[in-house]
Amino acid sequence: MSRLAVIAAAALVSSACWNPLAASDDITYTVTGTAATVAVTYTGPTNSIGTSGDVGLPWSKTVRITKGSTIHLDARIVSESGCVVVEIAMKGSSPRRSPEICGTKGQVASVSSSN
């Protein structure tokens, strides 16, 4: 077998074993509370920043995030008043949850974690 054939075969075996899904995790973001509307900011796929403005509660979203990333979720009260709690959940770990934040427009609940 030629050297080129051996290199090509090794590359084929190597690429067949690599699973890009193993390098990422599904993260579920959840926002609950009594506030009528909130503006949500979260870590999105490829460590981008995702936003959902003026959403009602409860709100949730699941995204696939690269393993080893620092992930973040916050919710800012947009309505005149209310309470809000944010939570990050990932398979195999206990959810990370913010304390309940109650107040007027502009108050923010926030939580961070690493996957």
C-alpha positions as CSV (number, residue, x, y, z in Angstrom):
1,M,0.0,0.0,0.0
2,S,1.4,3.4,-0.9
3,R,2.1,6.0,1.7
4,L,-0.6,8.2,0.2
5,A,-3.2,5.5,0.5
6,V,-2.2,4.9,4.2
7,I,-2.6,8.6,4.9
8,A,-6.0,8.8,3.2
9,A,-7.2,5.7,5.1
10,A,-6.1,7.2,8.4
11,A,-7.8,10.5,7.6
12,L,-11.0,8.6,6.7
13,V,-11.0,6.6,10.0
14,S,-10.2,9.8,12.0
15,S,-13.1,11.8,10.5
16,A,-15.5,8.9,10.9
17,C,-14.9,8.9,14.6
18,W,-15.3,12.6,15.2
19,N,-18.8,13.6,16.4
20,P,-19.4,17.3,16.4
21,L,-22.5,16.8,18.6
22,A,-20.2,15.4,21.3
23,A,-18.5,18.8,21.5
24,S,-21.8,20.6,22.4
25,D,-24.6,20.6,25.0
26,D,-28.3,21.5,24.8
27,I,-28.9,24.3,27.3
28,T,-32.5,25.3,28.3
29,Y,-33.0,28.8,29.5
30,T,-36.2,29.6,31.5
31,V,-37.7,32.8,32.8
32,T,-40.6,32.8,35.2
33,G,-42.3,35.3,37.4
34,T,-45.1,37.8,37.8
35,A,-43.8,40.6,35.5
36,A,-46.1,41.1,32.5
37,T,-43.1,41.5,30.1
38,V,-39.4,41.1,30.2
39,A,-36.4,41.6,27.8
40,V,-34.3,38.4,27.7
41,T,-30.6,38.2,26.8
42,Y,-28.8,34.8,26.6
43,T,-25.7,33.0,25.2
44,G,-26.7,31.6,21.8
45,P,-25.1,29.0,19.5
46,T,-21.4,29.6,18.8
47,N,-21.2,31.8,21.9
48,S,-23.2,34.6,20.2
49,I,-25.6,36.8,22.1
50,G,-29.3,36.0,21.7
51,T,-32.1,38.3,22.6
52,S,-35.9,38.1,22.9
53,G,-37.4,41.5,23.6
54,D,-40.7,42.2,25.4
55,V,-41.8,38.6,26.0
56,G,-44.5,37.4,28.3
57,L,-43.8,34.8,31.1
58,P,-43.2,32.0,31.4
59,W,-40.5,32.0,28.6
60,S,-38.1,29.2,27.6
61,K,-35.6,28.4,24.9
62,T,-33.3,25.5,24.2
63,V,-30.0,26.1,22.3
64,R,-27.0,24.0,21.5
65,I,-23.8,25.5,23.0
66,T,-20.1,24.5,22.5
67,K,-18.8,22.6,25.6
68,G,-16.5,24.6,27.8
69,S,-18.4,27.9,27.2
70,T,-19.5,30.4,29.8
71,I,-23.2,30.8,29.4
72,H,-25.4,33.6,30.7
73,L,-29.0,34.5,31.0
74,D,-30.7,37.7,32.2
75,A,-34.2,39.1,32.1
76,R,-34.9,42.8,32.6
77,I,-38.4,43.8,33.7
78,V,-40.0,45.9,30.9
79,S,-43.5,46.2,32.5
80,E,-44.1,48.7,35.3
81,S,-43.4,46.1,38.0
82,G,-43.3,42.5,38.9
83,C,-41.0,39.6,39.9
84,V,-38.7,37.5,37.8
85,V,-36.5,34.4,38.2
86,V,-34.0,33.1,35.5
87,E,-32.7,29.5,35.3
88,I,-30.1,27.7,33.2
89,A,-30.5,23.9,32.9
90,M,-28.2,21.4,31.2
91,K,-28.2,17.6,31.1
92,G,-26.4,16.0,34.0
93,S,-26.2,19.1,36.1
94,S,-28.4,20.8,38.7
95,P,-30.1,23.9,37.3
96,R,-28.5,27.3,38.1
97,R,-31.2,29.7,39.3
98,S,-31.1,33.4,40.2
99,P,-32.8,34.7,43.3
100,E,-36.2,36.2,42.7
101,I,-35.9,39.8,41.7
102,C,-39.0,42.0,42.4
103,G,-39.3,45.6,41.6
104,T,-40.1,48.2,39.0
105,K,-39.2,48.6,35.3
106,G,-35.5,48.0,34.7
107,Q,-34.7,45.5,37.5
108,V,-32.6,42.6,36.2
109,A,-32.4,38.9,37.3
110,S,-29.2,37.2,36.1
111,V,-27.4,33.8,36.2
112,S,-24.2,32.4,34.7
113,S,-22.7,29.0,34.4
114,S,-20.2,26.9,32.5
115,N,-21.0,23.8,30.6
